[in-house]
Amino acid sequence: MLPPTIKLEEVALEAGPAIKDIITHLACYGCLPLDSEIEKLEASGPLRQYTILSMGLAKFQEYAEIPKTGIFDIETANHINKPHCHNRGDMSRNVLNSALMKWYSKAKRKKITYCFNEYSHQLTVHEIRDTFEKAFKVWEDRSIAPVTFMEVAPHPRKGNIRIRWTDSGGGGEYGPVFVAYQSNFLNASTPIQMYFDEDTKWTVDNLRRAVVHQVGHILGLPHSRDKSDVMWPGYTIEE
């Protein structure tokens, strides 16, 4: 599944699908309001849409360190179409930590278990398991609260974090944006699902960066506005 590429000519014609795609992408970078307000925006008139989108584009351009024009130009299109994390950028640390605490409380443990339901065919099982172990170790060493991660065998009732590769980017019910990886807080009694897109070219290095980013979300960290930070929502797939 390819990412929903936004075409300049569609935006110029104020095509509905193109505008909606821009809104969805900007929301992931925390450059637009909350979902309820976005729904109102989509139903509002062209002038209000243009004003809000222009402000959102200017904020995105500032984050991406490209000319801050507030206009959907070629350079902005090139950056916004790059793959990125699907977790909403406007989720505050307090919101994430609240969800995390409920999840921890339900688990009643400082040890978080994870299992693999599906592996990628691009790397060996050993490479994948070793990469995840090292990524989890990064946060074990950094976390203020004592927490450890332990792999368990796949089981319907085991694994606080369930990991799988899919050829659809975890689409459908998991969100319309193409992402190579995403994790979802479902509720306190449901395991966290972590999806990786099999159509993306995975290497040990870019997989490690992706996992470290997503585990950061699991531990309550929101997106960072610093492009050099592991919690920056965009990522680079190296050839």
Secondary structure by P-SEA (a helix, b strand, c coil): cccccccaaaaaaccaaaaaaaaaaaaaacccccaaaaaaaaaccaaaaaaaaaaaaaaaaaaacccccccccaaaaaaaacccccccccccaaaaaaaaaaaaaaacccbbbbbbccccccccaaaaaaaaaaaaaaaaaccccbbbbbbbccccccccbbbbcccccccccccccccccccccccccccbbbbbbccccccaaaaaaaaaaaaaaaacccccccccccccccccccc
